[in-house]
Amino acid sequence: MDIQKLRATAAEMMVEGKGLLAMDESTPSCNKRFAEYGIPETEAARRDWRDLIITTPGLGSYVSGAILYDETIRQKKLDGTPFVDALRAEGIIPGIKVDAGAKDMAGFPGEKLTEGLDGLAARLQEYAGMGARFAKWRAVIRIGEGIPTQGCIDANTHMLARYAAVCQEAGIVPMVEPEVLMDGDHTIERCAEVTENVLRTLFGQLALQNVDVSGIILKPNMVLAGKDCPVQPGIEETADATVNCFLKVVPPQVPGIAFLSGGQSGELAAARLNAMNVRFKGKMPWTLTFSYSRAIQYPALGIWSGKAENVAAAQKALLHRAHCNSAARRGEYNDSIEQGTE
């Protein structure tokens, strides 16, 4: 394992003023989103959509890395340029989703366990040869009556740690994603309790598996009330709950934390990240940035709707959301930036 190489890649991913674009939706997930807008659920349409994203002029000004899916990393622009090469030309580091999805966990009703360790080393070797420099594995933790169980948390964090160890051995930075879902009516206090437990267990597992945390990126949820909770805390309360939770359990050696959006609106995801970077400036040992999918892509997807004549307008909307989140990464997001009047 070349830890200096891993640290250098992580530092590039966490560069000032930039974040990560998650465009690693599986084929079923991408097709589901296309269905909402009447877009053909075909490989050609998925390639067109990803081409739109990757060729957005100026995207590299706000995005340091892009997480791809197996289909995407193999695709090319219409002129034959591999997507990976197009990203690198923009100064964007290619990454790859490598888990096989969350499946029902035997013996644990209502809970999931992410699979995908079989053959991972060989797949990583292939992806590295294609230009991927980091990878992503997502675990899903649901809050509900009697869940999450410690058994579910232990199993998922163990899988995350084994994945991270295999990545580091392959010279690829592991992005470790333990997502505590927004689904449910739980309070922000309950989310904080579960998130702290998940992260504490995770870093214990990473230590047991000899993972060097100075060569990983953490991709967690923000500490939020469930989307069906009748009490929705304000932006500053959410920011405080999130960072205070992480200060308790995330080692200072971790280079960066790149939040998932998890179903938040683009505006809220940016405002909450901004509040953290404003209120805790100079008090955090790690970088706080974004690794958003829907919170960057959704406005553009609706504008595009599968029509070539809408590409330029969709790219403008995509770049705007990337700009907003870049400003939030710096603690400079405000209404004028959101409205595009700055």
N, C-alpha and C positions, 0 to 999 in steps of 0.2 A: 504493500500500500504506500503510495506517494502522498503523504498528508500535505506537503507543501503545494502540490498541484491541486488537490481538492480545496485547500484554503484559498488559493488564487482564483479558482473558478467561482467559489462562493462569494468572494469579494467583488468580482465582476458582476455577479447577479444582484448584489446589494449596493451597487454604485449609487451615489447621491442623486436624488431626483427621479429615480426610475423604479419600476416594479416589474411584475411578471404578468404575462397574458396566458391564461389557461384556455387553450383551444384543443383540449384533449377529450372532448365528448366522444363516447363510444358511438358506433353506428346506430344502435337503437335510440340512444339519447338524442343524437343529432336529428334523426328522422322524426322523432316526437316533436321537436321544436319546429322542424320544417312543416309538419302537418298543421300547426297552428296558423301558418300563413299561406297554406296551399302551395307550398314549394314541392316540386317532385322529390320523392324520397329515393334518390338514385346516387350512385357513386359520382356521376358527372356533376350533379348539382352540389354535392358535398365538396367536390374539388373546386367548383366555381366559388363557393362561399369562402373556402379557406384561401383561395387565390386572392379574393377581395381583401381579406384581412392582411395577408402577408405583403401585398403590394400597396398598402395604404401609405401614401407619401408622408414621410416624417415620423412614422411609428417608432423608429429607433431612438427618437429624441426623448421618449417617455417610457419605453419598454426595454428592459435589459435581457429578458429571456422569454421564450414561448414554450409551453408544454404541448407536445404533439401526441397524437394517437397513432397506433401502428399503421392504419391506412394512410394517415396524413404524412408521416415521415417518408413514405414511399411515393408520394404524389409529386407532380411537376407542374410548373406553369405551362401555359399554352405554347410558349416558345421553347419548351423542353428543359428549362432550368429547374433543377430539383428545388423543392420548397426549402430544404435545409440550406442550400447555397444562397437562395434569395434572402433568407433570414440573416445569414452571416454577413451578407453584403450590406445589410442595414445596421450591423453591429449588435444583432440580437442572437443570444446563445440558444441553440436548439436543445430542448429537453424531451423526455418521453415518459408517458404513463405506462407502467409495467404491471400493475396488479390486474388480476382476472375478475375483479368485481366482488361485492359483498354478497354472500350466500347465507341462507338460513343456518343458524348455528345449532347443531345437534345437541339436544338436551337443554336448550335455553330458548324457550318460546318467546317470540317477539324480538329476538336479538340476532345480529348478523356477525359473520366472521369473514374477513377478506382473504381471498385465496390468490395463488399465483407464484408460489416459491418454486414449484417444479420447473426445471429447465431455465431458471432465471439467469444463472451465470452465462449460459450460452446465448440467451437473448440479449443480454447486456453487451456481450462482445460484438454481436451483430450491430446493435444500435450504435455503439461507440464507433464502429467502422463506418457508419452512415453519417456520423458527425454529432451525435448526441453527447452532451457533456454533463447532464444531470438527469435524474429520473424522479418519478413521483409514485407514491403508494398511498391510497386513501383507506383509512379505517372509519367505520360508521358507528357512532355510539348514540343510542336513542334514550331519551329520558321519558319515563312513564311510571305507572304503578308497579313498584317492585323492581324496576330496571333503571339504570344498568346494574347488572350484577358484577361482582368483582371477578367472577369467572370469565365473563365476556371481556372486561377490561384487560385482564391478564393475558388472555389469548390473543386479542388484537394487538396489544402493545408488544407481545413477544414476536408476532409475525412482522410488525413494523421494524423491530430491532434486527431480526434475521435478514430482512430485505436490505436494511441500511448497511449491514456488515458485508453482504454480497456486493452491493454497489461500490463501497469504498475499496474492496479488493479489486474491482474491475476498473478503478480510476474514475468513477462517475459519482458526482455529488448526490447523495440521497436527499430528496425532499420528503420529509416525514409529515404525513397529514392525518392526525387523529381528530376527526370532526364530530363534535357534540352537536347534534342536529337542533335546528330551531323549531322543529315540529313539536306541538304540544302546548299545554297551558301552564307550564312551569314558570316559576318566578326567576328573576335575575339572580337571586341568592342561591337558588337550587342549581342553576347553570354554573355559577361560580364554584360551588361545592364539587359538582361532578367534573368540571374542567380541571380543577386543581388535582383531584384524585387521578384523573386520566394522565395528566402531564407528569405527576410525581411517579406514577407507575411506569410510564414510558421511559423516563430518564433512568430509572432503576434498571429496566430491561436493556436499554442501550449500553449501560455500563457493564452489565453481565455478559453482553455479546461483544465486548471489546470494540465498540463503535466510538470513534474519536469525534466528540460533538463539535469540535472546532472545524469540522469538515462536513457539516450537514446544514440544511435549511429547514426550519420548522414552519409548517403550514397549518395553523390551527384555526378554530372558530374564534370569533369574538365572544365575550361573555354577554349574552343577551337573554332577555325574557323570551319564553316561547311565543311564537307568533299568535297563539290563541289566548295568551295571558291577558286578563282585563287591565292590568297595570303595565304600561310600557314606559320604562324609565327614559329620561332625557339623554341627549347625546353626551353631555359631560359625565353623567352618572355611569353610563355605559363605558365610556373611555376609562374612567377611574377603576371600575370593577375589573375591566379586562387587564389593564397594565398592573394593577396591584396583585392580581392573581398570578400573573407571569413572573413578577418580581420575587414571589415566594418560591417558585419551583423551576424556572428555566435557568440553567447555568449561564454565567456570564460569558463562557467560552463560545456559546452558540453565536455564529456571525450575524444571523438575521432571522426575523420572524416575518413571514409573508402571509397575510391573512387571506383566507377564502371568503367569498362574499356570502355563500350559503343561502341564497334566496333573498338577501337584502336588495332594496332598490339601489340603483346607481348613486343617487343623491345621498342616501343614508350611509352607504358603504364609504363614500368619500368623506362625508362629514364626521363620521365616527373615527376614521383613521386620522383625519386632520386634528381632531380634538386630542387624541393620544399624543401626537407629535408636538402639539402646542403645550399641553399641560405637563408633560413629562420630559420636556426638552432638557438634555444634560443630565437626566436622572436614570437613563436606561443604558445598560451595558451592551445592548444589541440594537441593530437597525430594525425599525418597524416600517414595513411597506405592504404592498398589495400583491395578490396573485388571484385576480378575479377572472371569471368567465362571463356569466350573465350580466354582471354589473358593468361590464364594458361592451359586450357584444349585443345585448338585446335591442337597444334602440336602432342599431345599424341593421340587424336582421329584419326587423319589421319594415324599415325603409326599403331595403333591397327587395325582399319578397320574391327572389328568384329572377328578377328582371334586369337585363344587361343595362338598360337605360337608367337604372337607379344606382349603379355602382358608385359613381362619384359622390352622390349625396350620402350614401351609406358610409363610405369611407370618411367623409367629413364628420359624421356623427360618431363613428368609432374613434377617430382621432381626438374629438372633443372629450369623450369620456376618459380616454387615456391621459389627456392633459389635466383634467380635473383630479384624477388620482395621483398624478405626478405632483401636483400642487399640494395635495393632502400629505403625501410622503414628506414634503418639505415643511409642512405646517403652515402653508400659505393659501389654502383653499378658502374661497369666500363666494358670496352671491354673485359678484361681478364675473368671476371666472366661470361659475356654473351657468350663468346666462350668456356668456360669451361676449360681454361688454367691456372687459378689462382692457 
